[in-house]
Amino acid sequence: MSLDGTTTQFKHVSYLWDEATAASMAGDEVALLIYRSNLLGADLRLTNYGGGNTSCKAMAKDPLTGEPVEVMWVKGSGGDLGTLKKSGLAALYVDRLRSLKNIYRGIQHEDEMVELFNHCIYDLSSKAPSIDTPLHGFLPFKHIDHLHPDAAIAIAAAKDGKRITEELFGGTIGWVPWQKPGFDLGLQLKQCLDENPGIRGIMLGSHGLFTWGDTAYESYINTLEVIERCAAYLEEHTGRTKPVFGGAKIQSLEPEARKKQAAALAPVLRGFCSSYQKMVGHFTDDARVLEFINSKDLDRLAPLGTSCPDHFLRTKISPLVLNLAPDADLGNVAALKEGLKPLFEAYRQMYADYYNACKHPNSPAMRDPNPVVILYPGVGMFTFAKDKQTARVAAEFYINAINVMKGAEAVSEYTSLPRQEAFNIEYWLLEEAKLQRMPKPKALTGKIALVTGSAGGIGKAIAKKFAEEGAVVVINDNDAQRLGTATEDFNRLFGKDGFAAEVLDVTDAASIRKAYDTAALAFGGVDIVVNCAGLSISKPLEEHTEKDWDLLYDVLVKGQFLVTQQGIEIMRKQGTGGDVLNIVSKNALVSGPNNAGYGSAKAAQLHLSRLNAAELGKDHIRVNVVNPDAVISDSKIWAGAWAEGRAKAYGVTVEELPAYYAKRTLLNEIIVPEDIANACFAFVGGLLNKATGNVLNVDGGVAMAFVR
């Protein structure tokens, strides 16, 4: 039901309000605020991840006087509407907040007002108030939505956006020209309302939309109706008088060819983008991206950058557009790097010039000058950031920016933020303070690891340890069902941005290539390769078959060789070094009965590791070995015949094996998968960056296995 009592059919936004759910919250305005916020945040057409803010005002009892006071609950700094909870809200006394205008010294001093928000806090467990707090505080409405919908920003960023807004809404939506968010903008919103009583919202030039209502539902439906009208207007005009983005200049490759090119190129791009710090990548060939990057207007629009501050903060001043043909031969890596190097150097110089031209005496030092967004016409878009989630969100924001450019160009002419205004946002001291408050990165943040055999046992423990320490991981197994179970576990523990999964047979070069392509497309490449996949066969020499022998050497030796060979190809493309860890065995050093095939294959793995270490040092790729022994927990190796064979060799029962293995160690300890994972982390966690060719025994102490 719309505000005028008629039924509105929504085409461009999602109507998600459930009357029964809302009725269960009747009288609890804060609960209704959270409910409304979650609904708005669930539709990316309404606002971006982490973008926008909502509020409500209601009466509450003052804890000091016991008297009723008006309190405003508003989304706090750094939150996300789609996942907002009460802990993500800031609660402030309305009268105290509004009284700050009495001591406001003007726009040159408005940053100092942020600290004063703390004197207005009602709930001491509040989230820190955001810079947008006064934008809600000075408006009188009970419920307010501030969103960044593409359809509204397209009009707000159009050259004659003010005229379009007035005509489209018949004067019922106000207009406030671009102004950096803050105290002054809050006062401007109040002035706009005072000068235009009865309006249902305000369009912020180049920025976004404010809408409101006296109830949570009224605010929600008002917001949807305004955005729906904007979107319908854009749809009506798109392509009507001129082709979208000037029409197509080139054609895209077919989907599989796009993926192949992107997987081949991503590690090279990641290497360039990681010249200051390790970056994780994201790739998309979304149809909206392809329409833009294949267009005649790409060269005109891309350098302009974005308009909405939320877009700009995550995508940088402008993207880097590659000058590669869609079907370019990417096989000659040296020539490819040589061809791309000038593009990255020019981008870094452009960014430095932008910084130097716009900086203030108290501006923070220049940050990483590498691009965040890289456009490859005919193929797709790459984004690079400190972690996968940030890279993915940057891609989503640039798609929002594309939508804005498309809409603005359809009805008028797109305009971006002036460079100085963009700089003032990017290097805002308040934004810098927010960055400084962020938690210190974990040891493996920015690293990408592929661990073979990681659906269970030792491999799974290693992948989990690396993910816990900040890495993104590619889990894999030749058992699809087992991999499915592991995928559920990793999704629950680390979310979709923490890992990728791929069925992998280490004896099949094509299967290995597919897994590395997954790593490149999902994250941009690979930094750590752990060869952990394995199997065991324990038989007396006379019972060993040729099939047994071939299987052991194919999986353990050939598998380690092939996985390492393809992994270092990617590491060399990146040019940032890397780690190869080989999970071998105590049996590589110790001779025992009924173990000719397995023991000799493990010895081959160990010496292959030494050979690789000697060869790859020049590439700053370290190769090290962890030797476990008797890791029985969650391991397929110990199922069935292997356990029976080892028990028979030692004259004990299968049930007695764990105690037997522990008793023969110097420390009398049972070894578990997590022990091996900790040893692997010791090699890659940053303290042993100058160590290669080493063997670390994690066996409880088996004297016969001492390396020296």
Buried (B, 14 or more C-beta within 10 A) or exposed (E): EEEEEEEBEBEBBBEBBEEEEBEEBEEEBBBBBBBBBBBBBBBBBBBBBBBBBBBBBBEBEEEEEEEEBBBBBBBBBEBBBBEBEBEBBBBBBBEBBBEBBEEBEEBEEBBEBBEBBEEBBBBEEBBBBBBBBBBBBBBEBBBBBBBBBBBBBBBBBBBBBBEBBBEBBEEBBBBBEBBBBBBBBBBBBBEBBEEBEEBBBBBBBBBBBBBBBEBBBBBBBBBBBBBBBBBBBBBEBBEEEEEBBBEBBBEBBEEEBBBBBBBBBBBBBBBBBBBEEBBBBBBBBBEBBBBBBBBEBBEEBBEBBBBBBBBBBBBBBBBBBBEBEBEBEBEEBEEBBEBBEEBBEEBBEBBEEBBEEBBEEEBBEEBBBBBBBBBBBBBBBBBBBBBBBBBBBBBBBBBBBBBBBBBBBBBBEBBBBEBEBBBBBBBBEBBBEBEEEEEEEBBBBBBBBBBBBBBBBBBBBBBBBBBBBBBBBBBBBBBEEBBEBBBEBBEEEBEEBBBBBBBBBBBBBEBBBBBBBBBBBBBBBBBBBBBBBBBBBBBEEEEBEEEBBEBBBBBBBBBBBBBBEBBBBBBBBBBBBBBBBBBBBBBBBBEBBBBBBBBBBBBBBBEBBBEBBEEBEEBBBBBBBBBBBBBBBBBBBBEEEBBBBBBBBBEBEBEEBBEBBBEBBEEEBBBBBBBBBBBBBBBBBEEBEEEBBBBBBBBBBBEEBEEE
